[in-house]
Amino acid sequence: MDWKVALSTFGLIFFAELGDKTQLTTMTLAAQSDPSVWPVFFGAASALTLSALLGVVFGDAITRLVPAQYLHAGAGVAFIALGILLILGKF
């Protein structure tokens, strides 16, 4: 296993997810869970694991079908388009 890739992925995802709506929803569910918060933990951890697995599987499949330069260009165009739509208040 490439530990550099694993640790950098962990760090990026961990800090990107801090304070997002998923974490806030999980905290709300845990606050409402009585007496044990473990079902909330296992449910949230399973959902995030499955979501990450789908991202990895589909990301790998897409990169096998579409060359990386086209993916980078498409992602760049999509981010610019979304930025323009957000600035104009249309999204």
PyMOL Python script that loads the backbone (N, CA, C, O; Angstrom):
from pymol import cmd

cmd.read_pdbstr("""\
ATOM      1  N   MET A   1       0.850  -1.178   0.000  1.00  0.00           N
ATOM      2  CA  MET A   1       0.000   0.000   0.000  1.00  0.00           C
ATOM      3  C   MET A   1       0.892   1.237   0.000  1.00  0.00           C
ATOM      4  O   MET A   1       1.931   1.270   0.660  1.00  0.00           O
ATOM      5  N   ASP A   2       0.477   2.235  -0.738  1.00  0.00           N
ATOM      6  CA  ASP A   2       1.199   3.500  -0.790  1.00  0.00           C
ATOM      7  C   ASP A   2       0.694   4.377   0.360  1.00  0.00           C
ATOM      8  O   ASP A   2      -0.358   5.007   0.253  1.00  0.00           O
ATOM      9  N   TRP A   3       1.452   4.411   1.458  1.00  0.00           N
ATOM     10  CA  TRP A   3       1.029   5.137   2.659  1.00  0.00           C
ATOM     11  C   TRP A   3       0.960   6.641   2.445  1.00  0.00           C
ATOM     12  O   TRP A   3       0.154   7.322   3.080  1.00  0.00           O
ATOM     13  N   LYS A   4       1.793   7.164   1.559  1.00  0.00           N
ATOM     14  CA  LYS A   4       1.748   8.605   1.276  1.00  0.00           C
ATOM     15  C   LYS A   4       0.394   8.980   0.675  1.00  0.00           C
ATOM     16  O   LYS A   4      -0.210   9.976   1.072  1.00  0.00           O
ATOM     17  N   VAL A   5      -0.075   8.188  -0.271  1.00  0.00           N
ATOM     18  CA  VAL A   5      -1.383   8.437  -0.885  1.00  0.00           C
ATOM     19  C   VAL A   5      -2.494   8.263   0.145  1.00  0.00           C
ATOM     20  O   VAL A   5      -3.417   9.075   0.210  1.00  0.00           O
ATOM     21  N   ALA A   6      -2.407   7.202   0.954  1.00  0.00           N
ATOM     22  CA  ALA A   6      -3.436   6.939   1.966  1.00  0.00           C
ATOM     23  C   ALA A   6      -3.510   8.075   2.982  1.00  0.00           C
ATOM     24  O   ALA A   6      -4.604   8.529   3.319  1.00  0.00           O
ATOM     25  N   LEU A   7      -2.374   8.533   3.470  1.00  0.00           N
ATOM     26  CA  LEU A   7      -2.378   9.602   4.479  1.00  0.00           C
ATOM     27  C   LEU A   7      -2.795  10.951   3.896  1.00  0.00           C
ATOM     28  O   LEU A   7      -3.498  11.720   4.553  1.00  0.00           O
ATOM     29  N   SER A   8      -2.371  11.241   2.681  1.00  0.00           N
ATOM     30  CA  SER A   8      -2.791  12.511   2.083  1.00  0.00           C
ATOM     31  C   SER A   8      -4.290  12.495   1.778  1.00  0.00           C
ATOM     32  O   SER A   8      -4.963  13.514   1.931  1.00  0.00           O
ATOM     33  N   THR A   9      -4.813  11.344   1.347  1.00  0.00           N
ATOM     34  CA  THR A   9      -6.256  11.223   1.123  1.00  0.00           C
ATOM     35  C   THR A   9      -7.008  11.396   2.427  1.00  0.00           C
ATOM     36  O   THR A   9      -8.002  12.119   2.486  1.00  0.00           O
ATOM     37  N   PHE A  10      -6.533  10.730   3.480  1.00  0.00           N
ATOM     38  CA  PHE A  10      -7.177  10.875   4.786  1.00  0.00           C
ATOM     39  C   PHE A  10      -7.200  12.337   5.220  1.00  0.00           C
ATOM     40  O   PHE A  10      -8.244  12.847   5.627  1.00  0.00           O
ATOM     41  N   GLY A  11      -6.063  13.009   5.135  1.00  0.00           N
ATOM     42  CA  GLY A  11      -5.996  14.405   5.569  1.00  0.00           C
ATOM     43  C   GLY A  11      -6.912  15.309   4.772  1.00  0.00           C
ATOM     44  O   GLY A  11      -7.624  16.136   5.342  1.00  0.00           O
ATOM     45  N   LEU A  12      -6.899  15.157   3.456  1.00  0.00           N
ATOM     46  CA  LEU A  12      -7.756  16.002   2.615  1.00  0.00           C
ATOM     47  C   LEU A  12      -9.234  15.775   2.905  1.00  0.00           C
ATOM     48  O   LEU A  12      -9.989  16.735   3.060  1.00  0.00           O
ATOM     49  N   ILE A  13      -9.651  14.525   2.980  1.00  0.00           N
ATOM     50  CA  ILE A  13     -11.058  14.224   3.222  1.00  0.00           C
ATOM     51  C   ILE A  13     -11.458  14.621   4.638  1.00  0.00           C
ATOM     52  O   ILE A  13     -12.537  15.176   4.844  1.00  0.00           O
ATOM     53  N   PHE A  14     -10.608  14.344   5.605  1.00  0.00           N
ATOM     54  CA  PHE A  14     -10.922  14.678   6.999  1.00  0.00           C
ATOM     55  C   PHE A  14     -11.167  16.176   7.159  1.00  0.00           C
ATOM     56  O   PHE A  14     -12.173  16.580   7.742  1.00  0.00           O
ATOM     57  N   PHE A  15     -10.262  16.994   6.650  1.00  0.00           N
ATOM     58  CA  PHE A  15     -10.418  18.438   6.817  1.00  0.00           C
ATOM     59  C   PHE A  15     -11.520  19.005   5.929  1.00  0.00           C
ATOM     60  O   PHE A  15     -12.153  19.994   6.300  1.00  0.00           O
ATOM     61  N   ALA A  16     -11.763  18.404   4.770  1.00  0.00           N
ATOM     62  CA  ALA A  16     -12.848  18.865   3.900  1.00  0.00           C
ATOM     63  C   ALA A  16     -14.213  18.583   4.519  1.00  0.00           C
ATOM     64  O   ALA A  16     -15.165  19.333   4.300  1.00  0.00           O
ATOM     65  N   GLU A  17     -14.309  17.502   5.291  1.00  0.00           N
ATOM     66  CA  GLU A  17     -15.588  17.110   5.873  1.00  0.00           C
ATOM     67  C   GLU A  17     -15.882  17.788   7.213  1.00  0.00           C
ATOM     68  O   GLU A  17     -17.017  17.735   7.686  1.00  0.00           O
ATOM     69  N   LEU A  18     -14.891  18.419   7.828  1.00  0.00           N
ATOM     70  CA  LEU A  18     -15.133  19.067   9.121  1.00  0.00           C
ATOM     71  C   LEU A  18     -16.158  20.180   8.969  1.00  0.00           C
ATOM     72  O   LEU A  18     -15.999  21.080   8.146  1.00  0.00           O
ATOM     73  N   GLY A  19     -17.202  20.106   9.767  1.00  0.00           N
ATOM     74  CA  GLY A  19     -18.201  21.170   9.783  1.00  0.00           C
ATOM     75  C   GLY A  19     -19.153  21.174   8.603  1.00  0.00           C
ATOM     76  O   GLY A  19     -19.902  22.136   8.436  1.00  0.00           O
ATOM     77  N   ASP A  20     -19.154  20.143   7.782  1.00  0.00           N
ATOM     78  CA  ASP A  20     -20.092  20.132   6.661  1.00  0.00           C
ATOM     79  C   ASP A  20     -21.452  19.611   7.124  1.00  0.00           C
ATOM     80  O   ASP A  20     -21.619  19.221   8.279  1.00  0.00           O
ATOM     81  N   LYS A  21     -22.407  19.610   6.220  1.00  0.00           N
ATOM     82  CA  LYS A  21     -23.773  19.236   6.601  1.00  0.00           C
ATOM     83  C   LYS A  21     -23.881  17.795   7.074  1.00  0.00           C
ATOM     84  O   LYS A  21     -24.737  17.484   7.902  1.00  0.00           O
ATOM     85  N   THR A  22     -23.022  16.900   6.560  1.00  0.00           N
ATOM     86  CA  THR A  22     -23.052  15.515   7.020  1.00  0.00           C
ATOM     87  C   THR A  22     -22.656  15.422   8.490  1.00  0.00           C
ATOM     88  O   THR A  22     -23.293  14.711   9.268  1.00  0.00           O
ATOM     89  N   GLN A  23     -21.609  16.138   8.863  1.00  0.00           N
ATOM     90  CA  GLN A  23     -21.169  16.106  10.258  1.00  0.00           C
ATOM     91  C   GLN A  23     -22.215  16.746  11.172  1.00  0.00           C
ATOM     92  O   GLN A  23     -22.485  16.235  12.259  1.00  0.00           O
ATOM     93  N   LEU A  24     -22.795  17.847  10.742  1.00  0.00           N
ATOM     94  CA  LEU A  24     -23.816  18.506  11.555  1.00  0.00           C
ATOM     95  C   LEU A  24     -25.054  17.619  11.714  1.00  0.00           C
ATOM     96  O   LEU A  24     -25.647  17.567  12.791  1.00  0.00           O
ATOM     97  N   THR A  25     -25.436  16.933  10.655  1.00  0.00           N
ATOM     98  CA  THR A  25     -26.568  16.007  10.734  1.00  0.00           C
ATOM     99  C   THR A  25     -26.258  14.851  11.671  1.00  0.00           C
ATOM    100  O   THR A  25     -27.115  14.444  12.456  1.00  0.00           O
ATOM    101  N   THR A  26     -25.057  14.324  11.599  1.00  0.00           N
ATOM    102  CA  THR A  26     -24.659  13.225  12.477  1.00  0.00           C
ATOM    103  C   THR A  26     -24.664  13.671  13.935  1.00  0.00           C
ATOM    104  O   THR A  26     -25.100  12.925  14.812  1.00  0.00           O
ATOM    105  N   MET A  27     -24.180  14.889  14.198  1.00  0.00           N
ATOM    106  CA  MET A  27     -24.202  15.401  15.575  1.00  0.00           C
ATOM    107  C   MET A  27     -25.634  15.558  16.079  1.00  0.00           C
ATOM    108  O   MET A  27     -25.917  15.275  17.243  1.00  0.00           O
ATOM    109  N   THR A  28     -26.534  16.005  15.210  1.00  0.00           N
ATOM    110  CA  THR A  28     -27.936  16.147  15.600  1.00  0.00           C
ATOM    111  C   THR A  28     -28.553  14.790  15.905  1.00  0.00           C
ATOM    112  O   THR A  28     -29.266  14.642  16.897  1.00  0.00           O
ATOM    113  N   LEU A  29     -28.283  13.800  15.060  1.00  0.00           N
ATOM    114  CA  LEU A  29     -28.808  12.461  15.307  1.00  0.00           C
ATOM    115  C   LEU A  29     -28.245  11.873  16.606  1.00  0.00           C
ATOM    116  O   LEU A  29     -28.968  11.225  17.364  1.00  0.00           O
ATOM    117  N   ALA A  30     -26.958  12.102  16.857  1.00  0.00           N
ATOM    118  CA  ALA A  30     -26.350  11.598  18.097  1.00  0.00           C
ATOM    119  C   ALA A  30     -26.962  12.276  19.318  1.00  0.00           C
ATOM    120  O   ALA A  30     -27.157  11.637  20.351  1.00  0.00           O
ATOM    121  N   ALA A  31     -27.263  13.561  19.204  1.00  0.00           N
ATOM    122  CA  ALA A  31     -27.867  14.278  20.332  1.00  0.00           C
ATOM    123  C   ALA A  31     -29.265  13.744  20.638  1.00  0.00           C
ATOM    124  O   ALA A  31     -29.706  13.771  21.787  1.00  0.00           O
ATOM    125  N   GLN A  32     -29.959  13.263  19.611  1.00  0.00           N
ATOM    126  CA  GLN A  32     -31.314  12.736  19.799  1.00  0.00           C
ATOM    127  C   GLN A  32     -31.329  11.260  20.157  1.00  0.00           C
ATOM    128  O   GLN A  32     -32.367  10.723  20.543  1.00  0.00           O
ATOM    129  N   SER A  33     -30.177  10.598  20.031  1.00  0.00           N
ATOM    130  CA  SER A  33     -30.098   9.168  20.285  1.00  0.00           C
ATOM    131  C   SER A  33     -29.973   8.914  21.777  1.00  0.00           C
ATOM    132  O   SER A  33     -29.110   9.477  22.451  1.00  0.00           O
ATOM    133  N   ASP A  34     -30.847   8.059  22.277  1.00  0.00           N
ATOM    134  CA  ASP A  34     -30.832   7.781  23.708  1.00  0.00           C
ATOM    135  C   ASP A  34     -31.035   6.293  23.909  1.00  0.00           C
ATOM    136  O   ASP A  34     -31.981   5.765  23.323  1.00  0.00           O
ATOM    137  N   PRO A  35     -30.270   5.591  24.651  1.00  0.00           N
ATOM    138  CA  PRO A  35     -29.145   6.028  25.471  1.00  0.00           C
ATOM    139  C   PRO A  35     -27.798   5.901  24.773  1.00  0.00           C
ATOM    140  O   PRO A  35     -26.809   6.462  25.245  1.00  0.00           O
ATOM    141  N   SER A  36     -27.737   5.164  23.643  1.00  0.00           N
ATOM    142  CA  SER A  36     -26.449   4.886  23.021  1.00  0.00           C
ATOM    143  C   SER A  36     -26.307   5.622  21.698  1.00  0.00           C
ATOM    144  O   SER A  36     -27.251   5.700  20.912  1.00  0.00           O
ATOM    145  N   VAL A  37     -25.112   6.160  21.461  1.00  0.00           N
ATOM    146  CA  VAL A  37     -24.835   6.839  20.198  1.00  0.00           C
ATOM    147  C   VAL A  37     -24.170   5.894  19.183  1.00  0.00           C
ATOM    148  O   VAL A  37     -23.938   6.286  18.039  1.00  0.00           O
ATOM    149  N   TRP A  38     -23.865   4.662  19.589  1.00  0.00           N
ATOM    150  CA  TRP A  38     -23.175   3.726  18.704  1.00  0.00           C
ATOM    151  C   TRP A  38     -23.941   3.407  17.425  1.00  0.00           C
ATOM    152  O   TRP A  38     -23.317   3.301  16.369  1.00  0.00           O
ATOM    153  N   PRO A  39     -25.275   3.249  17.470  1.00  0.00           N
ATOM    154  CA  PRO A  39     -25.981   3.024  16.201  1.00  0.00           C
ATOM    155  C   PRO A  39     -25.816   4.188  15.218  1.00  0.00           C
ATOM    156  O   PRO A  39     -25.724   3.975  14.009  1.00  0.00           O
ATOM    157  N   VAL A  40     -25.780   5.408  15.737  1.00  0.00           N
ATOM    158  CA  VAL A  40     -25.565   6.575  14.879  1.00  0.00           C
ATOM    159  C   VAL A  40     -24.161   6.513  14.276  1.00  0.00           C
ATOM    160  O   VAL A  40     -23.984   6.765  13.084  1.00  0.00           O
ATOM    161  N   PHE A  41     -23.171   6.181  15.093  1.00  0.00           N
ATOM    162  CA  PHE A  41     -21.800   6.076  14.600  1.00  0.00           C
ATOM    163  C   PHE A  41     -21.688   5.029  13.503  1.00  0.00           C
ATOM    164  O   PHE A  41     -21.132   5.298  12.439  1.00  0.00           O
ATOM    165  N   PHE A  42     -22.217   3.829  13.758  1.00  0.00           N
ATOM    166  CA  PHE A  42     -22.102   2.752  12.774  1.00  0.00           C
ATOM    167  C   PHE A  42     -22.879   3.063  11.494  1.00  0.00           C
ATOM    168  O   PHE A  42     -22.418   2.740  10.399  1.00  0.00           O
ATOM    169  N   GLY A  43     -24.048   3.686  11.620  1.00  0.00           N
ATOM    170  CA  GLY A  43     -24.809   4.070  10.443  1.00  0.00           C
ATOM    171  C   GLY A  43     -24.080   5.118   9.619  1.00  0.00           C
ATOM    172  O   GLY A  43     -23.996   4.996   8.397  1.00  0.00           O
ATOM    173  N   ALA A  44     -23.550   6.155  10.278  1.00  0.00           N
ATOM    174  CA  ALA A  44     -22.831   7.215   9.571  1.00  0.00           C
ATOM    175  C   ALA A  44     -21.539   6.688   8.962  1.00  0.00           C
ATOM    176  O   ALA A  44     -21.218   7.015   7.820  1.00  0.00           O
ATOM    177  N   ALA A  45     -20.798   5.882   9.706  1.00  0.00           N
ATOM    178  CA  ALA A  45     -19.543   5.330   9.200  1.00  0.00           C
ATOM    179  C   ALA A  45     -19.789   4.417   7.999  1.00  0.00           C
ATOM    180  O   ALA A  45     -19.026   4.444   7.034  1.00  0.00           O
ATOM    181  N   SER A  46     -20.848   3.613   8.053  1.00  0.00           N
ATOM    182  CA  SER A  46     -21.181   2.725   6.928  1.00  0.00           C
ATOM    183  C   SER A  46     -21.567   3.536   5.692  1.00  0.00           C
ATOM    184  O   SER A  46     -21.144   3.218   4.580  1.00  0.00           O
ATOM    185  N   ALA A  47     -22.367   4.580   5.887  1.00  0.00           N
ATOM    186  CA  ALA A  47     -22.788   5.409   4.758  1.00  0.00           C
ATOM    187  C   ALA A  47     -21.603   6.123   4.120  1.00  0.00           C
ATOM    188  O   ALA A  47     -21.496   6.175   2.895  1.00  0.00           O
ATOM    189  N   LEU A  48     -20.720   6.670   4.936  1.00  0.00           N
ATOM    190  CA  LEU A  48     -19.552   7.368   4.392  1.00  0.00           C
ATOM    191  C   LEU A  48     -18.588   6.402   3.706  1.00  0.00           C
ATOM    192  O   LEU A  48     -17.974   6.745   2.696  1.00  0.00           O
ATOM    193  N   THR A  49     -18.459   5.200   4.253  1.00  0.00           N
ATOM    194  CA  THR A  49     -17.603   4.191   3.639  1.00  0.00           C
ATOM    195  C   THR A  49     -18.154   3.777   2.277  1.00  0.00           C
ATOM    196  O   THR A  49     -17.404   3.685   1.305  1.00  0.00           O
ATOM    197  N   LEU A  50     -19.461   3.529   2.203  1.00  0.00           N
ATOM    198  CA  LEU A  50     -20.076   3.150   0.934  1.00  0.00           C
ATOM    199  C   LEU A  50     -19.965   4.283  -0.083  1.00  0.00           C
ATOM    200  O   LEU A  50     -19.686   4.038  -1.257  1.00  0.00           O
ATOM    201  N   SER A  51     -20.181   5.509   0.357  1.00  0.00           N
ATOM    202  CA  SER A  51     -20.060   6.669  -0.525  1.00  0.00           C
ATOM    203  C   SER A  51     -18.642   6.787  -1.085  1.00  0.00           C
ATOM    204  O   SER A  51     -18.460   7.041  -2.275  1.00  0.00           O
ATOM    205  N   ALA A  52     -17.644   6.604  -0.228  1.00  0.00           N
ATOM    206  CA  ALA A  52     -16.254   6.668  -0.676  1.00  0.00           C
ATOM    207  C   ALA A  52     -15.945   5.513  -1.633  1.00  0.00           C
ATOM    208  O   ALA A  52     -15.244   5.704  -2.627  1.00  0.00           O
ATOM    209  N   LEU A  53     -16.459   4.329  -1.341  1.00  0.00           N
ATOM    210  CA  LEU A  53     -16.244   3.180  -2.222  1.00  0.00           C
ATOM    211  C   LEU A  53     -16.825   3.439  -3.610  1.00  0.00           C
ATOM    212  O   LEU A  53     -16.185   3.141  -4.618  1.00  0.00           O
ATOM    213  N   LEU A  54     -18.030   3.990  -3.662  1.00  0.00           N
ATOM    214  CA  LEU A  54     -18.636   4.309  -4.953  1.00  0.00           C
ATOM    215  C   LEU A  54     -17.802   5.349  -5.707  1.00  0.00           C
ATOM    216  O   LEU A  54     -17.618   5.242  -6.920  1.00  0.00           O
ATOM    217  N   GLY A  55     -17.304   6.349  -4.988  1.00  0.00           N
ATOM    218  CA  GLY A  55     -16.458   7.352  -5.619  1.00  0.00           C
ATOM    219  C   GLY A  55     -15.192   6.751  -6.205  1.00  0.00           C
ATOM    220  O   GLY A  55     -14.789   7.102  -7.314  1.00  0.00           O
ATOM    221  N   VAL A  56     -14.573   5.859  -5.474  1.00  0.00           N
ATOM    222  CA  VAL A  56     -13.344   5.212  -5.950  1.00  0.00           C
ATOM    223  C   VAL A  56     -13.633   4.305  -7.146  1.00  0.00           C
ATOM    224  O   VAL A  56     -12.909   4.339  -8.141  1.00  0.00           O
ATOM    225  N   VAL A  57     -14.681   3.500  -7.052  1.00  0.00           N
ATOM    226  CA  VAL A  57     -15.006   2.568  -8.141  1.00  0.00           C
ATOM    227  C   VAL A  57     -15.372   3.336  -9.416  1.00  0.00           C
ATOM    228  O   VAL A  57     -14.859   3.029 -10.492  1.00  0.00           O
ATOM    229  N   PHE A  58     -16.259   4.335  -9.296  1.00  0.00           N
ATOM    230  CA  PHE A  58     -16.658   5.084 -10.488  1.00  0.00           C
ATOM    231  C   PHE A  58     -15.521   5.960 -11.002  1.00  0.00           C
ATOM    232  O   PHE A  58     -15.364   6.126 -12.212  1.00  0.00           O
ATOM    233  N   GLY A  59     -14.732   6.519 -10.096  1.00  0.00           N
ATOM    234  CA  GLY A  59     -13.578   7.305 -10.533  1.00  0.00           C
ATOM    235  C   GLY A  59     -12.582   6.464 -11.306  1.00  0.00           C
ATOM    236  O   GLY A  59     -12.046   6.909 -12.321  1.00  0.00           O
ATOM    237  N   ASP A  60     -12.333   5.264 -10.838  1.00  0.00           N
ATOM    238  CA  ASP A  60     -11.429   4.354 -11.541  1.00  0.00           C
ATOM    239  C   ASP A  60     -12.006   3.964 -12.899  1.00  0.00           C
ATOM    240  O   ASP A  60     -11.282   3.922 -13.893  1.00  0.00           O
ATOM    241  N   ALA A  61     -13.295   3.682 -12.943  1.00  0.00           N
ATOM    242  CA  ALA A  61     -13.935   3.285 -14.204  1.00  0.00           C
ATOM    243  C   ALA A  61     -13.893   4.430 -15.215  1.00  0.00           C
ATOM    244  O   ALA A  61     -13.631   4.205 -16.396  1.00  0.00           O
ATOM    245  N   ILE A  62     -14.148   5.638 -14.764  1.00  0.00           N
ATOM    246  CA  ILE A  62     -14.145   6.782 -15.676  1.00  0.00           C
ATOM    247  C   ILE A  62     -12.749   7.018 -16.237  1.00  0.00           C
ATOM    248  O   ILE A  62     -12.593   7.293 -17.427  1.00  0.00           O
ATOM    249  N   THR A  63     -11.724   6.911 -15.373  1.00  0.00           N
ATOM    250  CA  THR A  63     -10.365   7.158 -15.861  1.00  0.00           C
ATOM    251  C   THR A  63      -9.890   6.074 -16.818  1.00  0.00           C
ATOM    252  O   THR A  63      -8.955   6.300 -17.586  1.00  0.00           O
ATOM    253  N   ARG A  64     -10.513   4.909 -16.788  1.00  0.00           N
ATOM    254  CA  ARG A  64     -10.167   3.857 -17.757  1.00  0.00           C
ATOM    255  C   ARG A  64     -10.806   4.131 -19.120  1.00  0.00           C
ATOM    256  O   ARG A  64     -10.304   3.671 -20.146  1.00  0.00           O
ATOM    257  N   LEU A  65     -11.913   4.880 -19.130  1.00  0.00           N
ATOM    258  CA  LEU A  65     -12.637   5.151 -20.364  1.00  0.00           C
ATOM    259  C   LEU A  65     -12.300   6.508 -20.983  1.00  0.00           C
ATOM    260  O   LEU A  65     -12.316   6.658 -22.205  1.00  0.00           O
ATOM    261  N   VAL A  66     -11.994   7.496 -20.133  1.00  0.00           N
ATOM    262  CA  VAL A  66     -11.764   8.865 -20.608  1.00  0.00           C
ATOM    263  C   VAL A  66     -10.349   9.278 -20.221  1.00  0.00           C
ATOM    264  O   VAL A  66      -9.965   9.127 -19.062  1.00  0.00           O
ATOM    265  N   PRO A  67      -9.572   9.792 -21.156  1.00  0.00           N
ATOM    266  CA  PRO A  67      -8.214  10.245 -20.833  1.00  0.00           C
ATOM    267  C   PRO A  67      -8.212  11.357 -19.779  1.00  0.00           C
ATOM    268  O   PRO A  67      -9.134  12.170 -19.715  1.00  0.00           O
ATOM    269  N   ALA A  68      -7.162  11.374 -18.959  1.00  0.00           N
ATOM    270  CA  ALA A  68      -7.076  12.305 -17.834  1.00  0.00           C
ATOM    271  C   ALA A  68      -7.156  13.760 -18.284  1.00  0.00           C
ATOM    272  O   ALA A  68      -7.767  14.569 -17.585  1.00  0.00           O
ATOM    273  N   GLN A  69      -6.570  14.124 -19.409  1.00  0.00           N
ATOM    274  CA  GLN A  69      -6.592  15.533 -19.826  1.00  0.00           C
ATOM    275  C   GLN A  69      -8.015  15.991 -20.108  1.00  0.00           C
ATOM    276  O   GLN A  69      -8.345  17.150 -19.855  1.00  0.00           O
ATOM    277  N   TYR A  70      -8.872  15.103 -20.630  1.00  0.00           N
ATOM    278  CA  TYR A  70     -10.268  15.467 -20.870  1.00  0.00           C
ATOM    279  C   TYR A  70     -11.036  15.609 -19.555  1.00  0.00           C
ATOM    280  O   TYR A  70     -11.892  16.483 -19.418  1.00  0.00           O
ATOM    281  N   LEU A  71     -10.723  14.743 -18.593  1.00  0.00           N
ATOM    282  CA  LEU A  71     -11.358  14.863 -17.278  1.00  0.00           C
ATOM    283  C   LEU A  71     -10.973  16.171 -16.606  1.00  0.00           C
ATOM    284  O   LEU A  71     -11.826  16.850 -16.036  1.00  0.00           O
ATOM    285  N   HIS A  72      -9.695  16.529 -16.668  1.00  0.00           N
ATOM    286  CA  HIS A  72      -9.239  17.784 -16.063  1.00  0.00           C
ATOM    287  C   HIS A  72      -9.897  18.981 -16.739  1.00  0.00           C
ATOM    288  O   HIS A  72     -10.351  19.907 -16.065  1.00  0.00           O
ATOM    289  N   ALA A  73      -9.949  18.964 -18.056  1.00  0.00           N
ATOM    290  CA  ALA A  73     -10.571  20.072 -18.787  1.00  0.00           C
ATOM    291  C   ALA A  73     -12.066  20.156 -18.470  1.00  0.00           C
ATOM    292  O   ALA A  73     -12.599  21.243 -18.249  1.00  0.00           O
ATOM    293  N   GLY A  74     -12.732  19.008 -18.448  1.00  0.00           N
ATOM    294  CA  GLY A  74     -14.162  18.992 -18.119  1.00  0.00           C
ATOM    295  C   GLY A  74     -14.441  19.486 -16.715  1.00  0.00           C
ATOM    296  O   GLY A  74     -15.392  20.235 -16.492  1.00  0.00           O
ATOM    297  N   ALA A  75     -13.608  19.067 -15.760  1.00  0.00           N
ATOM    298  CA  ALA A  75     -13.780  19.522 -14.378  1.00  0.00           C
ATOM    299  C   ALA A  75     -13.555  21.032 -14.285  1.00  0.00           C
ATOM    300  O   ALA A  75     -14.285  21.727 -13.579  1.00  0.00           O
ATOM    301  N   GLY A  76     -12.544  21.538 -14.999  1.00  0.00           N
ATOM    302  CA  GLY A  76     -12.283  22.975 -14.991  1.00  0.00           C
ATOM    303  C   GLY A  76     -13.444  23.766 -15.562  1.00  0.00           C
ATOM    304  O   GLY A  76     -13.853  24.777 -14.991  1.00  0.00           O
ATOM    305  N   VAL A  77     -13.970  23.315 -16.679  1.00  0.00           N
ATOM    306  CA  VAL A  77     -15.122  23.993 -17.292  1.00  0.00           C
ATOM    307  C   VAL A  77     -16.335  23.944 -16.363  1.00  0.00           C
ATOM    308  O   VAL A  77     -17.049  24.937 -16.223  1.00  0.00           O
ATOM    309  N   ALA A  78     -16.569  22.800 -15.733  1.00  0.00           N
ATOM    310  CA  ALA A  78     -17.711  22.665 -14.818  1.00  0.00           C
ATOM    311  C   ALA A  78     -17.574  23.605 -13.625  1.00  0.00           C
ATOM    312  O   ALA A  78     -18.554  24.239 -13.235  1.00  0.00           O
ATOM    313  N   PHE A  79     -16.382  23.711 -13.034  1.00  0.00           N
ATOM    314  CA  PHE A  79     -16.193  24.613 -11.897  1.00  0.00           C
ATOM    315  C   PHE A  79     -16.381  26.066 -12.302  1.00  0.00           C
ATOM    316  O   PHE A  79     -16.989  26.838 -11.561  1.00  0.00           O
ATOM    317  N   ILE A  80     -15.872  26.449 -13.459  1.00  0.00           N
ATOM    318  CA  ILE A  80     -16.049  27.826 -13.936  1.00  0.00           C
ATOM    319  C   ILE A  80     -17.525  28.112 -14.197  1.00  0.00           C
ATOM    320  O   ILE A  80     -18.033  29.164 -13.808  1.00  0.00           O
ATOM    321  N   ALA A  81     -18.215  27.180 -14.855  1.00  0.00           N
ATOM    322  CA  ALA A  81     -19.642  27.362 -15.136  1.00  0.00           C
ATOM    323  C   ALA A  81     -20.447  27.480 -13.845  1.00  0.00           C
ATOM    324  O   ALA A  81     -21.312  28.348 -13.732  1.00  0.00           O
ATOM    325  N   LEU A  82     -20.167  26.612 -12.868  1.00  0.00           N
ATOM    326  CA  LEU A  82     -20.877  26.691 -11.587  1.00  0.00           C
ATOM    327  C   LEU A  82     -20.574  28.003 -10.872  1.00  0.00           C
ATOM    328  O   LEU A  82     -21.469  28.608 -10.282  1.00  0.00           O
ATOM    329  N   GLY A  83     -19.318  28.446 -10.920  1.00  0.00           N
ATOM    330  CA  GLY A  83     -18.960  29.726 -10.313  1.00  0.00           C
ATOM    331  C   GLY A  83     -19.728  30.880 -10.919  1.00  0.00           C
ATOM    332  O   GLY A  83     -20.230  31.751 -10.208  1.00  0.00           O
ATOM    333  N   ILE A  84     -19.817  30.882 -12.244  1.00  0.00           N
ATOM    334  CA  ILE A  84     -20.567  31.952 -12.933  1.00  0.00           C
ATOM    335  C   ILE A  84     -22.042  31.888 -12.549  1.00  0.00           C
ATOM    336  O   ILE A  84     -22.651  32.920 -12.268  1.00  0.00           O
ATOM    337  N   LEU A  85     -22.620  30.692 -12.535  1.00  0.00           N
ATOM    338  CA  LEU A  85     -24.023  30.557 -12.156  1.00  0.00           C
ATOM    339  C   LEU A  85     -24.259  30.995 -10.708  1.00  0.00           C
ATOM    340  O   LEU A  85     -25.283  31.612 -10.416  1.00  0.00           O
ATOM    341  N   LEU A  86     -23.342  30.693  -9.809  1.00  0.00           N
ATOM    342  CA  LEU A  86     -23.478  31.121  -8.414  1.00  0.00           C
ATOM    343  C   LEU A  86     -23.382  32.643  -8.298  1.00  0.00           C
ATOM    344  O   LEU A  86     -24.145  33.256  -7.551  1.00  0.00           O
ATOM    345  N   ILE A  87     -22.455  33.251  -9.028  1.00  0.00           N
ATOM    346  CA  ILE A  87     -22.299  34.699  -8.987  1.00  0.00           C
ATOM    347  C   ILE A  87     -23.561  35.376  -9.522  1.00  0.00           C
ATOM    348  O   ILE A  87     -24.001  36.391  -8.982  1.00  0.00           O
ATOM    349  N   LEU A  88     -24.143  34.810 -10.586  1.00  0.00           N
ATOM    350  CA  LEU A  88     -25.339  35.400 -11.178  1.00  0.00           C
ATOM    351  C   LEU A  88     -26.600  35.071 -10.389  1.00  0.00           C
ATOM    352  O   LEU A  88     -27.669  35.612 -10.673  1.00  0.00           O
ATOM    353  N   GLY A  89     -26.484  34.196  -9.409  1.00  0.00           N
ATOM    354  CA  GLY A  89     -27.635  33.825  -8.582  1.00  0.00           C
ATOM    355  C   GLY A  89     -28.616  32.898  -9.276  1.00  0.00           C
ATOM    356  O   GLY A  89     -29.789  32.850  -8.908  1.00  0.00           O
ATOM    357  N   LYS A  90     -28.155  32.168 -10.269  1.00  0.00           N
ATOM    358  CA  LYS A  90     -29.028  31.259 -11.028  1.00  0.00           C
ATOM    359  C   LYS A  90     -28.940  29.822 -10.541  1.00  0.00           C
ATOM    360  O   LYS A  90     -29.584  28.935 -11.101  1.00  0.00           O
ATOM    361  N   PHE A  91     -28.146  29.584  -9.499  1.00  0.00           N
ATOM    362  CA  PHE A  91     -27.951  28.214  -9.043  1.00  0.00           C
ATOM    363  C   PHE A  91     -27.970  28.162  -7.554  1.00  0.00           C
ATOM    364  O   PHE A  91     -27.822  27.088  -6.972  1.00  0.00           O
TER     365      PHE A  91
END
""", "prot")
cmd.dss("prot")
cmd.show_as("cartoon", "prot")
cmd.util.cbc("prot")
cmd.orient("prot")
